[in-house]
Amino acid sequence: MRTLIAFGPVPSRRLGRSLGVNNIPDKFCSYACVYCQVGKTLKMEIKRKEFYGPEVIFEDVKKKVEEVKARNEKIDYITFVPDGEPTLDVNLGKEAELLTELEIPLAILTNSSLIWRDDVREELLRFNFVSLKVDAVSEELWRKIDRPHKSLRLNTILEGMIEFRKEFKGKLVTETMLIDRVNYRDEFERIAEFLKELKPDVAYISIPTRPPTEKWVKPPKEEIINQAFQTFAKVVDRVEYLIGYEGNAFTFTGNIEEDLLSITSVHPMREDGVKELLKKANVDWGIVEKLLNTGKLIELEYEGKRFYMRRLPSRNSSRE
């Protein structure tokens, strides 16, 4: 089986039909967010380095695009959404440059932690769609929710976002993850003040919908979600929820085992989504049983739903 870098397309609430690019191995990140669906951060990093050669990523994505197009499936975006923080990849700019040859819009979902760096901002300018994480703008909550690398400074990151906004001509969105058991106090007002200056095209409010790293993490109460929405809506033209299930429109590209493992590496699949994909591939549940029995997949429950995830080191037995 080839290196699983490209996956999908998967249904995305922000991006339509998104072909994912997993440019960071499990699990190199600058944060250890309590709600992360990938699992525990194994390598806490802020130093950029090479993980895969740019040509390796380009060829794998190109091959996947060809497979998808051969089945007359649609791709709205090629999206960097890996098992860690995508801007840790020192070749990110070169990869984006190569992928423009495929003539499909490029998107990236980043936790914003390295946007204070000139080189990172410069490389992000190559994308058509950039999503920045803004879970908190106060030090205490930022450290509680995102659990950043000890050398990172929140004010520097926020300033980097503002600088990036001045140059970026594509679609810029923010995402704020809300969780239960957090005392937000006046944090929504403080985030709104920052959003007023940043001027994102859309401010998204999200809640955990897949099994998180920490078992105590649950979606917040409806009144908290509404409070955030109403507060952000005073300063941003478009505020939208990311709180529903994105659907089961996963794409079968010819190898069902490869499709299941590549998608569930970064995108845990709900049981009904897995069944829909198996139906497209014209195979039965036996393939899932095989992957479970051989230890390649794990089964988890969250909020009354069953999910399937590829077994990675960051998903150790404490999450099962």
Secondary structure as UniProt FT lines:
FT   STRAND          6..12
FT   TURN            13..15
FT   STRAND          16..21
FT   TURN            26..27
FT   STRAND          28..29
FT   TURN            34..35
FT   STRAND          43..44
FT   HELIX           54..70
FT   TURN            71..72
FT   STRAND          77..80
FT   HELIX           86..88
FT   TURN            90..91
FT   HELIX           92..99
FT   HELIX           100..102
FT   STRAND          106..110
FT   TURN            113..116
FT   HELIX           118..124
FT   TURN            125..126
FT   STRAND          129..133
FT   HELIX           139..145
FT   TURN            150..151
FT   HELIX           154..167
FT   STRAND          171..177
FT   TURN            185..186
FT   HELIX           187..198
FT   STRAND          202..206
FT   TURN            215..216
FT   HELIX           222..233
FT   TURN            234..235
FT   STRAND          239..242
FT   HELIX           256..266
FT   STRAND          269..270
FT   HELIX           271..281
FT   HELIX           286..293
FT   TURN            294..295
FT   STRAND          297..302
FT   TURN            303..304
FT   STRAND          305..310
FT   TURN            313..314
FT   HELIX           317..319
//
